[in-house]
Amino acid sequence: MKVVKKDVTNVKEIARALREGKLICAPTDTLYGILGNALDKKAVEEVYRIKGRDPQKPLIVLFESVEQLTEHGVVIPERFKDKLKKLIPAPITFVLPLDSESPFRALFCRDNLAVRIPDDNFLRALIKETFPLFAPSANPQGEKPATNCKECYRYFRDKLAYCVEGKPGNVPSTIVSLLGNTPELIREGAIKFSKVMEVLVGEEA
């Protein structure tokens, strides 16, 4: 595991490893995460394997922009589209439907996807250079999430190609489902659900 600083000058080097199907550890706007190509079945299987993650537990996928979401068949319901843009980028994960052509349908065997546009310039630059990235927390299932590269190495050692040293947000994202007529709170996190509701539907939760 090679350790590099969280600096945009290192984006291209890390991007090469991701394109080769390797996994990395990096701070996000929430927690330290294990990042990899969310469109690569082998990379997806590997992150489940090294984490010992419940196969029924879906992955959150990070995108660089709203445009990239739509390019990959993620559907933002029309009633929320303009308002949602006022909330992102942010440590908020939205569960959104997938259209019939989305590559994520076959890969994850789901008709919806948990997505986030992170409030982190380094991550968005990395995603723009590569592809959407899955980003579960950097820990084996049941263990405390890593908070730095030393802890990432203790958990995963040579299973990861790189660790990016930097400061994470340290609070999980708020997860909100937009699959129904009104937003539904799945998990309270870094952003209060009342703020999300105020923006999306004009009222507090």
N, C-alpha and C positions, 0 to 999 in steps of 0.2 A: 504494500500500500504506500504510494507516494503521497507526501503531504505538500500541498501548495497553498499559497495565500489566496484569499477571496479578493481577486483583482481581475478586472476585465481583460488585462493582458494575458491571463491564463486561460481564457475561454476557448481559444482554438485548440490548445493542447488537450484540454479535457474533452472537448467535442470529438476529437479523433478517437479517444477511448470509448466514448458512448457509441459512435458509429460502428465500432468493432464489436458491439454487443456487450461491452463490459459495464459493470456497475460502479458507482462512486458514492461517497458519503459527503454531504454538504449541508451547511446551515440554510434554512429557509426563513421565510417571514413568520413561520410558526416554530417548528422544532428542527433538530438535525434530521435529515432524511436520507434514505437510500434512493438514489436516482438512477433511472435507466430508461431505455427506449420503450415507451408505452405501446408502440406498434410492433414490437418484436416478441413473438410468442416465447422464444427461448429465454429472453431477458426477464419476461414476466414470470415464467416458471421458476427461474433461478432466484428471484427475490422472495417468492413464497417459500422456496426450499431453505434458503439460508436464515430466514427469520423464523421458520417453523410456524408460518402464518396459517391460520384457518382458511382453507381454500374457498369457503363460502363468504369470506370477508372481502368486499371489493376494495380496489385500490383507488386512491385519489390521483387524478392526472392533472399536471400543471400545463397551462397553455400560456403563450406569449401575449395573445390579444383576442378580442372578440372575433376578429376576422379569421384567426386560426381555428377557433372553435367551429365556426360555420363551415370552413374548408374541410373539416374532418367529420362533418355530419352531426355535430352537436346542435340541437335545436333550442333556441331561446324563445319561449312562448311570446307571441306578439305583445300581449298585455303587459309583459315585464321588460321588454327589450330596452326601451329608452331609459327607464328608471334604473335597471340593473347597471347600466354603464356609469351611473353616478356613484355606485358603490365600489367599483373595481378600478385599479388593482387593490386588493386588500386580503387579509387573512380570513376570507369567507369562502367556504366551499359550497357550491350549488349543485344539487342533483338535478340533472336535466335530461330530457328525452333524446334518443338517437334516431336519426332518420333511417330509412330502409337501406341506404347505401353506405352508412358509416362503417369503416373498417373495425371499429370497436365492438360492433354487434357480434361478429363471429369470434373475435379474439376473447372477449369476456363472457360471451353467451348471455348478454343482457340487452335490454332495450332502453337502458338509461345509464348515465355515467356521472360520477362525482368529479367535478372539475373546479379548478381554482386558477385565477390569474394572480400570481404572487406580487406583493408589494415589495419587490426586490429587483433592482436594476441588473445585478449580476445574473440572477436566475433567468430573467426574461431575455437577456442577451444570449445566454447559453441555449435556451429553448429556440430562439430565433435562428441560431447557428445550426441547430440539429432538428429536433422534432418534439412533439409533446412528451413529457417525462412523467413517469410514475414517481411517487415520493412518499412512501410509507415511512413512519418514524424509524430511526436508526437504532434498533434494538431487537433482540430475539423476543418472540412473543412471551409476555409475562414478565420481562425485565424492564428496568427503568430506562427510558430513552437516553441515548448518548447526548452529551452536551458539548463535546469537543472531539478532536481527532484522536486523542489518547484513548478515550472511551470507545470510540468507533473501532480502533485497532484491537482493543481488548476483546470486543465482541466478535469481530469478523476477520481480522488479520488479512491473509492473502486472498480472501474471497472478493475484496473490492480493489479496484485498480488505483483509485485516488481517494484522498480525503482533502476537502477544502476547509482550511482553518479560518473561522470567522465567528461572528456572534449571531446566534439564532434568535428568533422572537421569544422562545421559551414558553409560549402558550399555544395549545392546539387551535386549529381554525374552528370557527363557528360553522356548523353544517346545516344548510337549509334546503329542503326539497321544494322544487318548483314544478312538480309533476301534477299537482292538483290545481284547483281554481284559486286557492289562497296559499301563501307560503307556509310551510310546516317546519318547525324547529326539530332537527334531529339531534343536535348537540350544541349546547352553549359553549362558546370559546372566547377567542380574542375580541370579537365584536359583539356587543349586546344585540340580542334578537330584536329588542324594541326599536333599535336604530334601523335595522334591516326593514322591519315592518313599516316604520315611518316613511322610509324612502319608497318602498315598493307599493304600498297600498294606502299611504297617507294616514296611518294610525299607529299607535303604540301597541305592542303585544300585551 
